[in-house]
């Protein structure tokens, strides 16, 4: 199973549209995961219409329309891999401990909010992934998203993709 991970799209405030490279990944993904801060419902509608499957959560910049359609936390079982999605996890310092305590029943937690790509594993074995933002790099050198695979109940082939500067 091929996964496409993204967060913090902030459309249309931080960009007018999703990058073409990211949109080209949609047909190759079995499941798209969005970790919040969509900002507009049009992006949710677009991803629902173009993806084979979509799991998303709302973020702190998402209004009532998105909050009515998306949970704060999503949990799913992917062939035995226990995966969760949430927008905010708090400050970087102490993140592994806090997430391990809050989500002891997960193998992988996808999160967003900071726009900073993140890939670490806690002492308890919880893998934390933040795909960054494909539209707003903030203080990062690149706009980013991730792809991964689930094989025999394990997360494999996690790749951070850097998007070319807007031109």
C-alpha positions in Angstrom: 0.0 0.0 0.0 1.5 3.3 -1.1 0.9 6.4 1.1 1.1 10.1 0.3 1.6 12.3 3.4 1.0 16.1 3.5 0.0 18.8 5.9 -0.4 22.6 6.2 -1.6 23.3 2.6 -3.1 26.6 3.7 -5.0 27.1 0.4 -5.6 29.7 -0.9 -3.8 31.9 1.6 -0.2 30.6 1.3 -0.5 29.4 -2.3 -3.2 29.4 -5.0 -3.0 25.7 -5.7 -1.3 22.5 -4.8 2.0 21.9 -6.6 1.9 19.9 -9.9 4.5 17.4 -8.6 2.3 16.6 -5.6 -0.9 16.3 -7.7 1.0 13.9 -10.0 1.5 11.6 -6.9 -2.2 11.3 -6.2 -2.9 8.5 -8.8 0.0 6.5 -7.5 -1.2 6.6 -3.8 -3.5 4.1 -2.4 -4.1 6.4 0.6 -3.6 10.2 1.0 -3.0 11.4 4.6 -3.4 15.1 5.4 -2.4 16.3 8.9 -4.5 19.5 9.0 -4.5 23.2 8.2 -6.3 22.8 4.9 -7.9 26.3 5.4 -10.4 25.8 2.5 -13.0 23.0 1.8 -12.1 23.1 -1.9 -8.8 21.4 -1.1 -10.6 18.6 0.9 -13.1 18.2 -2.0 -10.3 18.0 -4.6 -8.3 15.4 -2.7 -11.5 13.4 -2.0 -12.2 13.4 -5.7 -8.7 12.6 -7.0 -7.5 10.1 -4.4 -8.2 6.4 -4.0 -8.6 7.0 -0.2 -8.2 10.0 2.1 -7.7 10.4 5.8 -7.4 13.8 7.2 -7.8 15.8 10.4 -8.5 19.5 11.1 -5.9 21.9 12.2 -5.8 25.2 14.2 -6.4 27.3 11.0 -9.4 25.3 9.9 -12.8 26.8 10.3 -16.2 25.3 11.2 -16.9 23.8 7.8 -13.7 21.7 7.9 -14.1 20.9 11.6 -17.6 19.6 10.8 -16.1 17.2 8.2 -12.8 16.2 9.8 -11.9 14.8 13.3 -9.1 16.2 15.5 -7.4 12.8 15.6 -7.8 10.0 13.1 -6.8 6.4 13.8 -6.7 3.5 11.3 -5.3 0.0 10.9 -3.4 -0.6 7.7 -2.7 -4.3 7.4 -1.8 -4.4 11.1 0.1 -1.1 11.2 -1.6 1.2 13.7 -1.4 4.7 12.3 -2.7 7.9 13.7 -3.0 11.5 12.4 -3.1 14.7 14.4 -2.3 18.3 13.6 -0.5 19.6 16.7 1.9 17.8 19.0 3.4 20.9 20.8 7.0 22.1 21.0 9.8 20.0 19.5 11.4 19.7 22.9 9.8 16.8 24.6 7.7 15.8 21.6 8.7 12.1 21.6 7.8 11.6 25.3 4.5 13.5 25.0 3.4 11.6 21.9 4.5 8.2 23.3 2.3 8.9 26.4 -0.7 10.3 24.4 -0.6 7.6 21.7 0.6 4.4 23.3 -1.6 2.3 21.0 0.0 3.5 17.7 3.0 2.4 15.6 3.1 5.6 13.5 1.8 9.1 14.2 1.6 11.6 11.3 1.4 15.3 12.4 1.8 18.8 11.0 1.6 22.4 12.3 5.3 23.4 12.3 5.9 23.1 8.5 9.2 21.4 9.6 9.8 17.9 8.2 10.3 15.4 11.1 11.1 11.7 11.2 12.0 10.2 14.6 11.2 7.1 16.6 10.4 7.3 20.3 11.9 5.0 23.0 8.6 3.1 22.9 8.9 2.5 19.1 6.4 5.1 18.0 7.5 6.6 14.7 6.7 10.3 14.3 6.4 11.8 10.8 5.8 15.4 9.8 5.8 15.8 6.0 6.3 19.6 6.2 4.2 21.8 3.9 4.0 21.5 0.1 2.9 25.2 -0.2 4.5 27.2 2.6 8.2 26.4 3.5 8.3 29.1 6.2 11.9 29.0 7.5 12.7 25.7 5.8 14.9 25.5 2.6 12.1 23.6 0.7 8.4 23.0 0.5 8.0 19.2 1.2 5.7 16.2 1.4 6.4 12.5 2.1 5.6 9.2 0.5 5.8 5.8 2.3 4.6 2.2 1.9 2.9 -0.3 4.2 4.3 -3.8 3.6 3.2 -6.7 5.8 2.0 -4.4 8.6 5.3 -2.4 8.6 6.0 1.2 7.4 8.7 1.1 4.7 10.2 3.3 2.0 9.6 6.6 3.8 10.8 9.4 1.5 10.8 13.2 2.0 10.2 14.9 -1.3 11.5 18.5 -1.8 9.6 20.6 -4.2 11.3 23.0 -6.6 11.0 26.7 -5.8 8.0 28.4 -7.3 8.9 30.1 -10.5 
